[in-house]
Amino acid sequence: MSKRKRGEAELKQNRLKNQKGSIMITVIVILAILVVLGVALLDSSTSGFRISKHEEAADMAYNAAESAIEKCFSYIKFFCDEPNNTKGIAFDNEEDFANKVINEKIKPLLMSYTSQKYSTDADKIVYKIKLSSKDTDKAQVWIQLKYLGWEEIPGDKDKINVTIGATAISDLLDTFGDNTVNKEIFSSRKFVMYIPRGFELNAAIYSIGDMMVENINAQVSGDVVAFGTSPEYTKQIQQYYYGGIYAKNRGHLSVYGNAYSRGLIRTGEYNNIPDNSSIYIYKDAIANGLHIFGRGDKIVVGRNAYTFDDLELNGEDSVIAINGSFVGLSNSPSATNHDESSAIVNSAVIHHAGSDLSERSRIVINGDAIVNGGTFRVEPASGSVDVRIPQIEDASIISRDSNSAPMYREFMDGIETGNITVPDGSTEANYYHQWLYNNRGTALGFANLIQCWKPANFTSDAGIKAWTDRIDNARRIGFNDPLFYDPAANTDRVSGFCHYEIGANDRIYFMDKGINEISKLQFINNGFILDNIDGKPGADEWADFWDGLPVTPEEWSAQATNSALIAGKLSELKNFLMPKTQIFSSREYTYSALGDAPINNTLNQAPGGSDSGNLFMHINDLLNAKYPGGDTEPTDRFVLNLSSADEDTPVDLKNELDYRIAAYGLSADNDYFLIYNSNPAVTIHVNTKVNGIIYSLGQIIVEKDADVTGSIIAAGKGFTRDASKDYKLDDKSMVDENDDPAFPNYLPVVLKDGENLEQLDNGSYAGIYFKGASNSETARVSFPGKDDLLGKFNDQGMDLYSIFDF
């Protein structure tokens, strides 16, 4: 190779070496740049990830705050839906009331349910919200409630809309290695609150004690409200320890209006002595229960009957007849107390076993049978519910066609002797209802007659008697004669609702067996109406109340086990009706496994700003302040203040009125009188014609020749454990220092062992006592209406609206 060529080859090799070195440097530079960029991108990505996770944690914190507010608002609604929860508050105006409900009632309860549970600051409402399955994903939320305002609800003076604001601050701790704190949100919502108002005069008769009718024909045109005596303890099974609206000893009561009682609407004492009393109610009957204890008695309801407890008949040869529908309002799946579950109970054959007359007792319902609870099987010795088969049929008693012995006894005897075997996977309680279905062909429900007569429009006692005569002809010893039913009646099916079965019309009707024997409501939703409900005065306002109920037989049958819709309607009705039975006093039940939980009876709070203690005393104090009586004002001639009358000598109202009318030249027919008494020991006998209002802290006895146009309002003589001690309606003297300080000594109760039962049955606890020497004697009370009655006083220069309509 020449020198020139060698030089060129070396030069070429050197160039290649230089190029390789240059490429390597470039690669290194590029790699370095990529590493730098990669680190930067990685750092950016990591930061973005952290930011994203932090934002996610913040979102979760906000979600936790929202969840806590929803929990809080849900509880507030639950609290406000119960009318009794907002009672017992002294307030000056609506704003003061709302603030006190929030701060004195709702907040302390919420803190006790939440803060104490989590061992946090006792002054704060605190929720722990679990956000995921991870133990670390928990938020702690502090909530502050604030009153924001109130507004009226048109047409409903017993409720107001209150707007409550909730500020929630949420901390999300130990999530993704980061804490998210102080995330704050705000929300507000309106809640309907029941506001304790004063008194509105709407009835012919009001009584804190019982209203008793004995051996006289009492005619009341208008509504009757009687709170009534109760047992001392919730677990007491003696239903005859309840008072209320009570007729006995050939007493007859006709109420040409509605009857309301927190106790019972009842006839007769618990014995097998002929009583022959009757109560006719021309509109609705609303009570803890309708109950017959005596022999030969009748209770008739012209429209619908609503009970918080049972429709029950224990007496021989007696009838409870409802021309409209029966609505049992209460049901608790685990109920073991009478007041928790509403049923139809014709147990005359249980209380008078072997008596032919007991097999003639009937419960009659012309409309729908809506039974929200069931009949308990109670052990007579212990008074407790048998857990093996606690609830028998919803409408009882069902027996074999061969005798009148209850089938539940046959079932339990069969279980104990081994003649009946409960299938695997079932229990006695569940299998009983299947066993009834299996034996339905030989079972009788003779004790009840449902939809055997069409509802009628009764305008007189004679019309009611014509119907009850047909019932008497149909009810035979242990069976019924269809020849006396309404020819248009069809008893192949009955309409109504229950959870298991109804014994009626000499057979059993099943709700949940898919055989369509209990059909959708046919009667109660046809022109349905309730009186005295603010905001819903007429049929038009109630027209859509029952809308939304199932229509097809399959859907209706499914309600037996999925009854939320029915239960919701009945709960609404219960909330409407319960306050109407406890105008001046309230009753609450408490429960204990030991059976020693008391029934709490309390006098209702006076309206806000009053220092009278309770509503009844508030009205009394207004009367004393505005119309003390005497002879100084022109209106004094119309005022009879009987508070200073002799306690040992009952006031004869005829003598008092005759003297006043003669002294002032007044008219018994045209003038209206305000008659009142502030001394519980004074008894007033009403035995003449009188127009006006009679108001008394003591007892009022209504006798032959009484003819009152107006209203009678009485507390009754009250109750103490020791009858020799004084009794007063004043809150400060309600409790005897020598007795249980939590036990009210004014509102009457029958003690655990019944040692004061005689005082209930002899009328000692009656605020208003219709009493005669013969049931041919008549006493009348006619309520002309609030505006008419108070307007008459207004024409005489007396403003009673501020006392009886506030």
Salt bridges, closest charged atoms under 4 A:
GLU8 OE2 - ARG4 NH1 3.12
GLU56 OE1 - LYS53 NZ 3.59
GLU70 OE2 - ARG189 NH2 2.77
ASP81 OD2 - LYS77 NZ 2.86
GLU94 OE2 - ARG197 NH1 3.07
ASP96 OD2 - LYS100 NZ 3.28
ASP135 OD1 - LYS130 NZ 3.71
GLU151 OE2 - LYS190 NZ 2.65
ASP156 OD2 - LYS159 NZ 3.66
ASP178 OD2 - HIS54 ND1 2.64
GLU200 OE1 - LYS157 NZ 3.18
GLU200 OE2 - LYS786 NZ 2.92
GLU232 OE2 - ARG721 NH2 3.44
GLU269 OE2 - LYS248 NZ 2.69
ASP284 OD1 - ARG303 NE 2.96
ASP309 OD2 - HIS338 ND1 3.98
ASP310 OD2 - HIS338 ND1 3.75
GLU312 OE2 - HIS291 NE2 3.97
GLU316 OE1 - ARG295 NE 3.37
ASP317 OD1 - ARG360 NE 3.19
ASP317 OD1 - ARG475 NH1 2.89
GLU379 OE2 - ARG377 NH1 3.35
ASP386 OD2 - ARG377 NH1 2.61
ASP386 OD2 - ARG388 NH2 2.94
GLU410 OE2 - ARG400 NH2 2.85
GLU416 OE2 - ARG388 NH1 3.42
ASP461 OD2 - HIS252 NE2 3.05
ASP469 OD2 - LYS465 NZ 3.26
ASP472 OD2 - LYS298 NZ 3.41
ASP472 OD1 - ARG475 NH2 2.89
ASP481 OD2 - ARG476 NH2 2.98
GLU501 OE2 - HIS433 ND1 2.65
GLU517 OE2 - ARG507 NH2 2.67
ASP531 OD2 - LYS283 NZ 3.63
ASP531 OD2 - ARG303 NH2 2.82
ASP658 OD2 - LYS654 NZ 2.88
GLU703 OE2 - HIS685 ND1 2.75
ASP736 OD2 - LYS725 NZ 3.11
ASP799 OD2 - LYS626 NZ 3.19
ASP805 OD1 - LYS157 NZ 3.96
ASP805 OD2 - LYS786 NZ 3.39
